[in-house]
Amino acid sequence: MTALITLTAGGLEIARRLKPLLPDAAIHAPSCRVTGADVAFDKLADHLRTLFQAGEPIIGLCAAGALIRILAPLLADKRTEPAVLAVAEDGSAVVPLLGGHHGANDLARQVAQALGIAPAITTAGDLRFGVALDDPPAGWRLSEASDYKGFMADLLGGQTVRIDGDLPWLAEAELPLDPAAHKAIVASTRALPADPDRLVFHPATLAIGVGCERGAEAAEIEALIRDTLAEAGLALEAVAALVTVDLKADEAGLQAAAQALGLPLRVFDPATLEAETPRLANPSEVVFREIGCHGVAEAAALAAAGPGGRLIVEKHKSRRATCAVAETPDILDPDRIGRRRGTLALIGMGPGRADWRAPEADRLIARATDLVGYSLYIDLLGPAAAGKTRHDYKLGEEELRVRAALDLAAEGRDVALICSGDAGIYAMGSLLWELVERGGRPDWRRVEITTVPGISAMQAAAARIGAPLGHDFCTISLSDLMTPWPAIEKRIAAAGQGDFVVAFYNPVSQRRRSQLARAREILLAHRPAATPVVLGRNLGREGETLTVTTLGELTVDMVDMLTLVLVGSSESRALVLGDGTPRVYTPRGYGDKPEAQRA
């Protein structure tokens, strides 16, 4: 996810010109200065450092010096740091500051071309030979055993080089070629020993199929893979992906092993693997009876390699895992192999304001391919929803929303299920897990589900009005659609007896007009009529209003469906500031607590 950082309206225009060139880009801007950005932030330094540490490429439409000063304390390993570019606010200059050999130079060229200018590239190899040898194209990896610095220094010093193997991406480079040269640039899937006169590039033409028992440990799986490759003399850098049967998509050990090896994990359904049976070296009737295919490791490797691939390492076994290796003559693209493990992000977006959303929510929304939710909630995302496939639903279609989100994620897509407030507070969280438990869909259970907290209505109201939740509190929904009214009355009475601050959600609707009045009666039996009550409407949105009244004066006509009713405890206090602004708070200590203990 590339972050286009702009600090001004002028920079916003340049960012909008660049965004279509970068399919995964989002425009970031300070909430206090610029409107219309995809992501709003408060403090530039904190935001930049968060992006950098998350490994996200940064294009800053601001002074290069500012980027350098902010990020300098984080610089540690240039091999892993993301690309950072400085672009003049008026689009007159583009300078790759960091990651020149890891995408920044190419990104700078792309940006410069769009702006009609020349990029300010200073990397010696790029300037001399027109190629960054330590930043090969997708599907190629530089061997860790290669001494890039020494090799490049020799070429810059005047030595010549030959090319051994098929390296088509070097065809346009201006290298000092000589078929008889002592130095060589080599293409190979083999794990070759270190040699200062050899620069080795590995094409991603291998696929490793893996099978394992449920609960197999990551260390065992990783060791099996490394040992199998070493025995065959193959390089890990030549592996495009780990592949397995979809029943193992949620296998924790397999997921962890893939992460430790730095490889994507892709899955196939049993029917696809069964189609590979004629090519298997070790078909198994036992496996067929259990999952419907005659093998996992060999079949998955062959399925990934495709019809032109061949099995080059037969099934190897450890105590609880198996693996096999297949090779194809062409570069393998992991995005075209099987399917990914789908993800579902349950997003609590608060009231809808970009600057009230958690950074994690922005990151997962940006990553999502599909957005699912009530139409208004998706609309409130504004520019952050641009370019996503929308799946809009009406109010009352909550179960349809969740089922659709789970179905899409089970297909291997990245889905964001958008909720207002906090997804776990009177929202979609509990319904999601209920359906996962009782839905009868094993593929739903294999989806990777993440929940992002959001600012709830009671938190928004409390922050706006003071600190009414300063002591024990509870929330009660007055809607009797899901809970019988007698049970709700019992809870209100218990809250009154316990002297809790109470946040009433769903206080009224067009047909429900009596419940709030009854709740008021119950609480008046336990706390004074002068107890402060906060009415928060459209919190955090256009048309927001906050009203402070008392429990004795509260009427149903003061409240509508968009209002949160926050009733104080007997200890809650209301005050008015010098400018006439009301505030409500609940002391941290009980009324009979010694004053010294309240501090």
Helices and strands as residue ranges (DSSP letters): E 3-6, H 9-18, G 19-21, E 26-30, E 39-41, H 44-53, E 58-61, H 64-71, G 72-74, E 84-87, E 94-98, I 100-104, H 105-115, H 124-129, E 140-142, H 148-156, E 161-164, G 168-170, E 183-187, E 198-203, E 206-212, H 218-232, G 236-238, E 239-245, G 246-248, H 252-261, E 265-268, H 270-274, G 277-279, H 285-291, H 297-305, E 310-317, E 321-327, G 334-336, E 343-348, G 354-356, H 359-367, E 370-374, H 375-380, G 382-385, E 389-393, H 398-410, E 414-419, H 428-438, H 442-445, E 448-452, H 457-465, E 466-467, E 473-477, H 485-497, E 501-505, H 515-524, E 532-537, E 545-550, G 556-558, E 563-567, E 573-576, E 582-585, H 595-598
